[in-house]
């Protein structure tokens, strides 16, 4: 099954494609207080909701980059429907490639939410974003963390390498060692996590009911069932998520 199709189906009822609520994201946007005219780059932007919310809060110029044709198409439609299509550009492209092609271009805010795999991990993501962020500009990173050590069975079932993620404090220490100054962290609670996970069940169910002829339905339901089992049996207790905001002070 095409992975972008899978994510489109399982995230069709999500606004933000990560475990955070509208209200808490809006509070974060108010706290960082971007100035009018700020330029924002979101790598792995998904449906572009963060950029759209930023544009609703102030006069920003946003660029969203994502490999998913489904997400990019929906982002463009959402921005147009809500009157922000002239402020936000969406690009269907590999995020690392896009950043490497930038020459002498720096942004007031760079973002990578839950897509650090693009740069091969949290540390490399922060390194890449710091290069294209203005002095004293902001870097926003959405990253998982271990709340406690998972069992060997969980790691085997999920295929996750324990070294792929840090602790919450470890995520911040990584940034500090790179010369970035932490200014805020928005940590997801269990309600945020449960909604994120359970909406994926709803998305899969909705698709199967509306498209019973889809040959991918069996695989879709098996993948969602496996992910659900892993989350309920242990992931809910061991896996955390936070949005980190850093000041790019070490240029």
PyMOL commands that set and color helices and strands:
alter all, ss='L'
color gray80, all
select helices_A, chain A and resi 3-10+22-32+49-57+69-81+95-101+116-119+122-131+152-158+162-164+168-177+190-210+217-238
alter helices_A, ss='H'
color red, helices_A
select strands_A, chain A and resi 39-43+61-66+88-92+107-113+133-146+181-187+239-247
alter strands_A, ss='S'
color yellow, strands_A
deselect
rebuild
show_as cartoon
